[in-house]
Amino acid sequence: MSLGTLGSMGESKKVNKPSSSLKTVILAFAANLLVAAAKTAAAVITGSASMIAESAHSWADTGNQVFLLVAERRSSKQRDVAHPMGYVREAYVWSMFAAFGLFTAGAVVSVMHGIQQLFAPEPAGDFAVAYVVLAISFVLEGASFIQAFRQARKSAKELERRTLEQVLKSSDPTMRAVFAEDSAALIGLIIAFFGVFLHQTTGSPVPDALGSILVGILLGVVAVVLIDRNRRFLVGQGVTPELEKSMAIRVLDHTEIERLTYLHLEFVGPRKLYLVAAVDIKGDLREHDVAVALRRVERELEDEETVEEAVLTLSTPDEPSLAFGVRRPSPAVE
């Protein structure tokens, strides 16, 4: 991971820049709202179990986008006396609500309705309406997914990761949620298509009901993954070795720092880190000069877009340097 990458991972603490995640969520909300209304109408007209499951799925996604919009707004608030580390972790709280909503309003409803249709099937008809709505939904969901994919791919490229790896490991819960929900939506639409098609061609409601159950299971799996990822960041997610090494080098790039003996990095929000380090100051300065040097390095580190707060303390002479705690040679030497 390059040093320049770190600055691109978050927004400035002093000036709130427009978030690419916010654009992604707004597009997903608009798409899901239109899709949910269309699917509901189709479900009422056709009586298809798969269409009912898909309408429940889309309404759940629409409600979840509201939670994600709240997450984006509240997590961007600046720190205050009551919240000295800021509000950035709110993103994980509201994203967790969205994941629970996907599980209850999407997965549970779809599975229950599918089981009900297996034992007490209702007549279905007007399959052409279902096909038209599924096609329109696929286009709208696809547009939302493309936006989420582009955001994930851009971040992955900066961090030298695969796109799916970035989605799973990213500290941005809104990007991950939209990507996962849109992926599930596209797969769910394909399942619903085959459920409706087999219902029409065989005359049996069983494929349609099974389609509803499969959509519910799919949503359940996605919801559990999202819940787990948000849980990890809420309790204090550490960083990857690559990011740790890059931040260590960044600390050592300050001319006052001779070596680094301890480094703690923890995500406190999307693209926001809490940094604690023990360092050895060059030379044998007076106490006053050491304190001034430490504070200056802390402030310079906090000027980085990713560092929410930096705390530096002094190393003792007997403490070993970290494995990557060796200053890089100057460009002239290289």
GIPE-V49329 format. One record per pair of residues at least 4 apart in sequence whose ideal C-beta (glycine too) atoms are under 8 Angstrom apart, sorted by sequence separation. I is the first residue (numbers start at 1). J is the second residue. D is the distance in whole Angstrom. If there is no record, write none. Layout:
i=(I I)
j=(J J)
d=(D D)
//
This chain:
i=(1 4 5 12 18 19 20 21 22 23 24 25 26 27 28 29 30 31 32 33 34 35 36 37 38 39 40 41 42 43 48 49 50 51 52 53 54 55 56 57 58 59 60 61 62 63 64 65 66 67 68 69 70 71 72 73 79 80 83 85 89 90 91 92 93 94 95 96 97 98 99 100 101 102 103 104 105 106 107 108 109 110 111 112 113 114 115 116 117 126 127 128 129 130 131 132 133 134 135 136 137 138 139 140 141 142 143 144 145 146 147 148 149 150 151 152 153 154 155 156 161 162 163 164 165 166 172 173 174 175 176 177 178 179 180 181 182 183 184 185 186 187 188 189 190 191 192 193 194 195 196 197 198 199 205 206 207 208 209 210 211 212 213 214 215 216 217 218 219 220 221 222 223 224 225 226 227 228 229 230 231 233 239 240 241 242 243 244 245 246 247 248 249 268 281 285 286 287 288 289 290 291 292 293 294 295 296 297 298 299 303 315 321 329 330 1 11 12 18 43 46 79 101 102 103 104 117 156 161 170 199 202 232 239 252 267 268 285 302 321 329 11 42 79 156 170 198 199 251 267 268 301 302 79 156 159 252 266 267 302 11 43 78 79 161 167 168 199 239 252 265 266 285 302 42 43 77 78 156 167 198 199 251 265 281 301 77 153 156 198 264 265 43 76 152 155 264 39 43 75 167 195 196 248 251 263 264 281 298 42 74 75 77 153 167 194 195 263 264 281 297 298 75 149 152 195 262 263 298 39 40 75 152 155 195 196 248 262 263 279 297 39 74 75 195 247 262 74 155 194 195 260 261 152 247 260 261 279 294 36 39 40 71 72 75 192 195 244 260 261 294 71 74 155 191 259 260 294 71 244 258 259 36 71 243 257 258 35 36 71 152 191 192 257 258 70 71 151 191 251 257 258 290 36 256 257 32 36 68 239 247 251 256 275 67 68 71 148 152 188 191 238 239 255 67 151 238 239 247 251 32 33 237 238 32 67 68 148 149 188 236 237 67 147 148 187 188 236 275 28 29 32 65 273 277 279 281 64 67 144 145 148 184 233 239 271 272 273 274 275 276 277 278 279 280 63 64 184 271 272 273 274 275 276 277 278 279 280 29 272 275 276 277 278 279 28 29 64 145 256 276 278 280 63 64 144 145 184 183 269 25 28 29 145 256 257 268 60 61 141 145 181 256 268 278 60 63 180 25 26 254 25 60 141 142 60 61 141 180 59 60 180 251 254 22 25 137 138 141 56 57 60 177 22 56 176 251 21 138 250 137 19 56 57 173 176 262 56 250 261 134 260 53 173 259 19 53 56 168 173 262 134 261 134 261 263 16 53 173 261 262 52 53 168 260 261 130 131 134 171 259 260 49 261 11 13 49 131 260 13 130 171 259 259 49 259 127 258 127 257 169 49 127 13 49 127 252 248 252 47 49 124 249 252 253 47 48 248 252 47 248 46 47 95 99 46 48 51 58 95 98 102 245 249 46 54 244 45 46 91 92 95 124 48 51 91 95 46 54 91 122 45 46 121 124 42 118 42 117 118 121 42 42 117 118 41 42 117 118 39 115 38 114 117 114 171 174 114 173 38 39 114 115 171 172 38 113 114 171 172 114 171 35 111 114 171 35 71 72 110 111 114 71 110 112 35 68 110 111 34 35 68 110 111 109 108 31 32 68 107 110 111 31 68 106 107 107 31 32 107 108 31 64 65 106 107 27 28 103 107 27 64 102 103 106 28 24 27 28 61 102 103 102 103 24 100 23 24 61 99 102 103 24 57 58 99 100 57 98 99 21 20 57 95 96 99 20 54 96 53 54 95 96 54 92 96 53 50 51 92 93 50 92 48 89 50 51 89 9 49 50 48 48 9 25 50 8 9 24 28 35 46 21 24 48 22 5 21 25 28 32 5 21 24 28 5 20 49 21 1 50 53 57 1 49 53 60 48 49 52 50 54 9 49 50 53 57 49 53 50 92 91 89 90 91 88 89 88 86 87 88 85 86 88 86 85 75 75 88 86 85 85 6 1 6 1 5 6 1 3 1 2 6 1 3 3 21 3 10 11 10 9 10 13 13 12 11 10 13 9 10 7 8 9 6 7 6 7 6)
j=(5 8 9 16 22 23 24 25 26 27 28 29 30 31 32 33 34 35 36 37 38 39 40 41 42 43 44 45 46 47 52 53 54 55 56 57 58 59 60 61 62 63 64 65 66 67 68 69 70 71 72 73 74 75 76 77 83 84 87 89 93 94 95 96 97 98 99 100 101 102 103 104 105 106 107 108 109 110 111 112 113 114 115 116 117 118 119 120 121 130 131 132 133 134 135 136 137 138 139 140 141 142 143 144 145 146 147 148 149 150 151 152 153 154 155 156 157 158 159 160 165 166 167 168 169 170 176 177 178 179 180 181 182 183 184 185 186 187 188 189 190 191 192 193 194 195 196 197 198 199 200 201 202 203 209 210 211 212 213 214 215 216 217 218 219 220 221 222 223 224 225 226 227 228 229 230 231 232 233 234 235 237 243 244 245 246 247 248 249 250 251 252 253 272 285 289 290 291 292 293 294 295 296 297 298 299 300 301 302 303 307 319 325 333 334 6 16 17 23 48 51 84 106 107 108 109 122 161 166 175 204 207 237 244 257 272 273 290 307 326 334 17 48 85 162 176 204 205 257 273 274 307 308 86 163 166 259 273 274 309 19 51 86 87 169 175 176 207 247 260 273 274 293 310 51 52 86 87 165 176 207 208 260 274 290 310 87 163 166 208 274 275 54 87 163 166 275 51 55 87 179 207 208 260 263 275 276 293 310 55 87 88 90 166 180 207 208 276 277 294 310 311 89 163 166 209 276 277 312 54 55 90 167 170 210 211 263 277 278 294 312 55 90 91 211 263 278 91 172 211 212 277 278 170 265 278 279 297 312 55 58 59 90 91 94 211 214 263 279 280 313 91 94 175 211 279 280 314 92 265 279 280 58 93 265 279 280 58 59 94 175 214 215 280 281 94 95 175 215 275 281 282 314 61 281 282 58 62 94 265 273 277 282 301 94 95 98 175 179 215 218 265 266 282 95 179 266 267 275 279 61 62 266 267 62 97 98 178 179 218 266 267 98 178 179 218 219 267 307 61 62 65 98 306 310 312 314 98 101 178 179 182 218 267 273 305 306 307 308 309 310 311 312 313 314 98 99 219 306 307 308 309 310 311 312 313 314 315 65 308 311 312 313 314 315 65 66 101 182 293 313 315 317 101 102 182 183 222 222 308 65 68 69 185 296 297 308 101 102 182 186 222 297 309 319 102 105 222 68 69 297 69 104 185 186 105 106 186 225 105 106 226 297 300 69 72 185 186 189 105 106 109 226 72 106 226 301 72 189 301 189 72 109 110 226 229 315 110 304 315 189 315 109 229 315 76 110 113 225 230 319 192 319 193 320 322 76 113 233 321 322 113 114 229 321 322 192 193 196 233 321 322 113 325 76 78 114 196 325 79 196 237 325 326 117 327 196 327 197 327 240 121 199 86 122 200 325 322 326 122 124 199 324 327 328 123 124 324 328 124 325 124 125 173 177 125 127 130 137 174 177 181 324 328 126 134 324 126 127 172 173 176 205 130 133 173 177 129 137 174 205 129 130 205 208 129 205 130 205 206 209 132 133 208 209 133 134 209 210 133 209 133 209 212 210 267 270 211 270 136 137 212 213 269 270 137 212 213 270 271 214 271 136 212 215 272 137 173 174 212 213 216 174 213 216 140 173 215 216 140 141 174 216 217 216 216 140 141 177 216 219 220 141 178 216 217 218 143 144 219 220 144 177 178 219 220 143 144 219 223 144 181 219 220 223 147 144 147 148 181 222 223 223 224 147 223 147 148 185 223 226 227 151 184 185 226 227 185 226 227 151 151 188 226 227 230 154 188 230 188 189 230 231 192 230 234 192 191 192 233 234 192 234 192 233 195 196 234 155 195 196 195 196 158 174 199 158 159 174 178 185 196 172 175 199 174 158 174 178 181 185 159 175 178 182 160 175 205 178 159 208 211 215 160 208 212 219 208 209 212 211 215 171 211 212 215 219 212 216 215 269 269 268 269 270 268 269 269 268 269 270 268 269 272 272 274 269 270 308 308 308 309 243 240 246 242 246 247 243 246 245 246 250 246 249 250 270 253 270 271 271 271 272 302 305 305 305 305 308 305 306 304 305 306 304 305 305 306 306)
d=(5 7 7 7 7 7 6 6 6 6 6 6 7 6 6 6 7 6 6 7 6 6 6 7 6 6 7 6 6 7 7 6 6 6 7 6 6 6 6 6 6 7 6 7 7 7 6 6 7 6 7 6 6 6 7 8 6 8 6 8 7 6 6 6 7 7 7 7 6 7 7 6 5 5 5 5 6 6 6 6 6 6 6 6 6 7 7 6 5 7 6 6 6 6 6 6 6 6 7 6 6 6 7 7 6 6 7 7 6 6 7 6 6 6 7 6 6 7 6 8 5 7 7 7 6 5 6 6 6 6 6 6 6 6 6 6 7 7 6 6 7 7 6 6 7 6 6 6 6 6 6 6 6 8 6 6 6 7 7 6 6 7 6 6 6 6 7 7 6 6 7 6 6 6 6 6 6 7 7 6 6 4 4 7 6 6 6 6 6 6 7 6 6 5 6 4 7 6 6 6 6 6 6 7 6 6 6 6 6 7 8 5 4 4 7 8 6 6 7 6 6 6 8 7 7 8 7 5 5 6 7 7 5 5 6 7 7 5 5 7 5 5 7 6 6 6 8 6 6 6 5 5 8 4 5 6 8 7 8 6 7 4 7 7 7 7 7 6 8 6 5 5 7 5 5 4 7 8 7 5 3 4 6 7 6 4 4 5 4 7 8 6 8 8 5 5 7 6 5 6 5 5 6 6 7 8 4 6 5 8 6 5 8 8 7 7 4 7 7 7 8 7 7 7 5 8 8 5 5 5 4 5 5 6 7 8 6 6 8 8 6 4 4 4 2 7 4 8 8 7 7 6 5 7 6 7 7 8 5 6 5 7 6 7 8 6 8 7 6 7 8 5 7 7 5 7 8 8 8 6 8 5 4 7 7 5 5 5 5 4 6 5 7 7 6 5 5 5 6 8 7 4 7 7 6 7 5 5 7 5 7 6 6 6 5 6 8 7 6 5 7 7 8 8 7 8 6 7 7 7 4 5 7 8 4 5 6 5 7 6 5 5 4 8 4 6 7 8 6 7 7 6 8 5 8 6 7 4 7 7 7 6 5 6 7 7 7 5 6 7 8 8 8 8 7 8 8 6 6 8 6 6 4 5 5 5 7 5 4 4 7 8 8 7 6 5 7 5 4 5 8 5 8 6 6 5 7 5 8 7 6 8 7 8 7 7 5 6 7 6 6 7 6 8 7 5 7 5 5 7 5 6 8 4 7 4 7 6 7 7 4 6 8 7 8 6 8 7 7 7 5 8 6 5 6 7 7 6 5 7 6 6 4 6 8 6 7 6 7 4 6 8 8 7 7 7 4 7 8 6 7 6 4 5 7 6 5 6 7 6 7 5 6 7 6 6 8 7 7 6 5 5 6 7 8 7 6 7 4 8 5 7 5 8 4 8 6 8 8 8 7 8 8 8 8 5 7 6 8 5 8 6 7 5 7 6 5 5 7 4 6 5 7 4 7 6 8 5 8 6 6 7 5 6 5 8 8 5 6 8 6 8 7 6 7 5 6 6 7 7 8 5 5 4 7 5 8 5 6 7 7 8 4 7 5 7 8 4 8 6 8 5 5 6 7 5 8 7 7 6 6 3 7 7 4 6 5 4 5 7 8 6 8 7 8 8 5 7 6 5 5 6 6 7 8 5 8 5 3 6 6 5 3 7 7 7 4 8 6 5 6 8 6 7 7 7 8 6 7 4 8 4 7 8 4 4 7 4 7 6 5 7 6 6 7 8 8 5 7 5 7 4 4 7 5 7 7 5 7 5 7 7 5 8 7 4 7 7 8 5 7 5 6 7 6 6 8 6 4 8 7 5 7 5 5 7 7 7 6 5 7 4 5 8 8 4 7 7 8 7 6 7 5 8 6 8 5 8 7 5 8 8 6 6 7 8 5 4 6 7 8 6 5 5 7 8 8 7 8 6 5 7 6 6 5 4 7 6 5 7 4 7 8 7 5 4 6 4 6 7 8 6 6 8 5 6 5 2 7 8 6 6 7 5 7 7 6 7 7 6 6 7 8 8 6 4 7 7 6 6 8 7 7 5 7 6 7 8 7 7 3 4 6 7 8 5 6 5 7 7 5 6 8 5 6 5 8 7 5)
//
